[in-house]
């Protein structure tokens, strides 16, 4: 497995991982995949703390991780929000952990102070991954989203890097 910066050629695979979760899962509150232009914009982001990594396994993209601004206001500039998705068939193989280890190292090198993550519930595997990577639970928003005919809670986690 190779963890590396995402390339334009990776975007169709990344988009497919995300679109499947949007349609069938609840880890994202999107109901459909994102247009290619949004993935290209994410790839082009070069601000401090902007990262887009992929896990390449057997010649294909097995997962990806991103970091982006938490909120647009200047006082939040040292806080980033992280996201990790692992493709079906690759979960439980350490790909999420490898992606997070690389992403958190990049963020620490950038001088980021705090990383936050939102986990739609239930998702015991994602909660376990975040906790194993040093994230702490900070609260749960009850019934904050509705998808697949049910209300979904979101747990917020954070990790101080600095």
C-alpha positions in Angstrom: 0.0 0.0 0.0 1.2 3.5 -0.9 -0.1 6.7 0.8 0.5 9.6 -1.5 -0.9 13.0 -2.6 -4.0 12.6 -4.8 -3.5 13.1 -8.6 -6.1 14.1 -11.2 -6.2 10.5 -12.4 -7.4 9.4 -8.9 -10.5 11.6 -9.0 -12.9 9.1 -10.7 -12.1 6.4 -8.1 -12.4 8.9 -5.2 -15.7 10.2 -6.6 -17.0 6.6 -6.9 -16.1 5.8 -3.3 -17.9 9.0 -2.1 -20.9 8.5 -4.4 -21.5 5.0 -3.2 -21.5 6.3 0.4 -23.8 9.2 -0.5 -26.3 6.8 -2.2 -26.1 3.8 0.1 -24.5 4.8 3.4 -24.9 7.5 6.0 -21.3 8.7 6.6 -22.1 11.7 4.4 -25.3 13.7 4.4 -25.0 14.2 0.7 -27.6 12.1 -1.2 -25.7 11.9 -4.5 -22.1 12.1 -5.5 -20.3 15.3 -6.1 -19.5 16.8 -9.5 -16.0 16.4 -10.9 -15.5 20.1 -10.5 -15.8 19.9 -6.7 -13.1 17.1 -6.6 -10.9 19.2 -8.9 -11.3 22.2 -6.6 -10.4 20.1 -3.6 -7.3 18.7 -5.4 -6.2 22.3 -6.4 -6.5 23.6 -2.8 -3.0 24.5 -1.6 -3.6 26.5 1.6 -1.7 25.6 4.8 -3.5 22.5 6.1 -5.1 21.6 2.8 -4.3 18.0 2.0 -5.8 15.3 -0.3 -4.2 11.9 0.1 -5.0 8.5 -1.4 -4.2 5.0 -0.4 -3.1 3.0 -3.5 -3.4 -0.7 -3.2 -3.0 -3.3 -6.0 -2.9 -0.4 -8.6 -6.2 1.1 -7.5 -7.5 3.7 -5.0 -8.5 1.9 -1.8 -9.4 5.1 0.2 -8.7 8.7 0.6 -8.3 11.4 3.3 -8.8 15.1 3.1 -8.3 18.1 5.4 -10.1 21.4 4.9 -10.9 24.5 6.8 -13.2 24.0 9.8 -15.0 27.3 9.4 -14.2 30.3 7.2 -13.6 32.8 10.0 -9.9 33.9 10.6 -9.7 32.8 14.2 -10.3 29.2 13.1 -7.2 29.2 10.9 -5.4 26.7 13.1 -8.2 24.2 13.1 -8.8 21.7 10.3 -11.6 19.2 9.6 -10.6 15.8 8.5 -12.3 13.2 6.4 -11.3 9.6 5.7 -13.2 7.2 3.4 -12.2 3.6 2.7 -13.6 1.7 -0.3 -15.8 -1.4 0.3 -13.7 -4.5 0.3 -10.7 -2.6 1.9 -12.2 -1.8 5.3 -10.6 -3.4 8.3 -7.2 -3.7 6.5 -5.4 -0.8 8.2 -6.0 1.6 5.3 -7.9 4.2 7.3 -5.2 4.2 10.0 -2.4 4.6 7.4 -4.3 7.5 5.8 -4.9 9.1 9.1 -1.3 8.7 10.3 -0.1 10.4 7.1 -2.7 13.1 7.2 -2.1 14.0 10.9 1.7 14.1 10.3 1.2 16.6 7.4 -1.1 18.7 9.5 1.3 18.7 12.4 4.1 19.8 10.0 1.8 22.6 8.8 1.5 23.9 12.4 -2.2 23.0 12.7 -3.3 23.0 16.3 -6.6 21.1 16.3 -8.1 18.6 14.0 -11.9 17.9 14.2 -13.9 15.1 12.8 -17.6 14.4 12.5 -18.8 10.8 12.6 -22.4 9.9 11.6 -23.8 7.3 14.0 -23.9 4.4 14.3 -20.4 3.8 13.0 -18.4 1.8 15.6 -15.5 1.2 13.1 -15.0 4.9 12.4 -15.3 5.8 16.1 -12.6 3.1 16.9 -10.4 4.5 14.2 -10.6 8.0 15.4 -10.0 7.0 19.0 -7.0 4.8 18.0 -5.6 7.9 16.2 -5.8 10.0 19.4 -9.1 11.8 18.9 -11.3 12.5 21.9 -15.0 12.6 22.0 -16.4 16.1 22.5 -20.1 15.7 22.0 -23.0 14.4 20.0 -25.5 16.3 18.0 -28.8 14.4 18.1 -30.9 13.9 15.0 -29.0 16.5 13.1 -29.6 14.9 9.7 -32.2 12.8 8.0 -31.3 10.1 5.5 -32.7 6.7 4.5 -35.9 7.5 6.4 -34.3 7.9 9.7 -32.7 10.6 11.9 -29.0 10.4 12.3 -26.8 11.6 15.2 -23.3 13.0 14.6 -20.5 12.5 17.1 -17.8 15.2 17.1 -14.2 14.3 17.9 -11.0 16.3 18.1 -7.3 15.9 18.4 -4.9 18.5 19.6 -1.7 18.4 17.6 0.4 21.3 18.9 
